Amino acid sequence: MNYIQDQIAIIDQKIKEAEALLSDSEMSSLASEEIADLKRQKEALEAASFGATFEQTGNVKANDTLSHRNVILEVKGAAGGDEAKNWAKELLRMYQRYAEINKIPIEFLDETAFKIKSRNAFGLFKYEAGVHRVQRVPDTEKRGRVHTSTAVVSALPELEDIDLHVNADDVEFDAFRAGGHGGQNVNKVSTAVRLKHKPTGIVVTCQTERQQNQNRENAMKMLRAKLWELEIEKQNKMISELKLTQVGKGMRAEKIRTYNFPQDRVTDHRINRSYHNLPAIMDGDIEKILIDLRESEKGEE
């Protein structure tokens, strides 16, 4: 069984143990909180496990088209309980320090995520998405044993305002006689309008006004609204797919990187390279790692 599946099995066992305490009136409240926390850890690990099986198909091109956007970095503890939560906070601070060193503006969204506002931000930080494993002796460890914990990083491009342009050649125009309950304009003049957007097949009609040009103008507004809604749906779908699959970018194991504190070493498993001076790295000195990952991807193209 692989590493993440081992951790999921351990969490499942802890959930069962906590569920057994739900019938205890004195312990039920604490047990419920622990179960909720364990389930969150399990969800994060399952998302990472899903990403590990992802095969690269159309997502490389999708990433390329999104590279220029701002990026939203989210870091959450996975396996390891409180130590995993602490590790997630330290990783988030590492990215914050990188932004500060390079004078890149950030905007905190909550305690686990912030937005990095810079051209090509997503293109740079998309490589950080995945499972980050830490090996160290926690401050709470009294026997000096090395613990292994994980945190999951998500790197999502910020959705942009859509500047929608409708090509006139893509719109098929048709005028027809309006229907109604009577009046001079009914079935005599073709004032009603039907527009069809040929690339998408979207059809809109408008016959509320007495003048054809007014109906055509209103129909065009309706068509633009439907196309805008379609683009929003496409963007949201793309973001959702990225969130599920980005963890698997270039990886065939569950973790993308290991931070080994006793050996003062960071190893990125996707490019099989190690880096030393962990204190500096955790204080934001990650430029070399980011560049190596970017160059590695270029070499594979």
ABEGO torsion letter per residue (X at the ends): XBAAAAAAAAAAAAAAAAAAAAABAAAAAAAAAAAAAAAAAAAAAAAAAAAAABBBBAAAAAAAAAAABBBBBBBBBBBGEAAAAAAAAAAAAAAAAAAAAAGBBBBBABAABBBBBBBGAAAAAAAABEBBBBBBBBAABAAGBBBBBBBBBBBBBBBBBBBBBBBAAABBBBBBBBBEAEEAABGABBABBBBBBAAAGBBBBBAABABAAAAAAAAAAAAAAAAAAAAAAAAAAAAAAAAAAAAABGBABABABBBBAAAGBBBBAAAGBBBBGAAAAAAGBAAAAAAAAAAAAAAAX
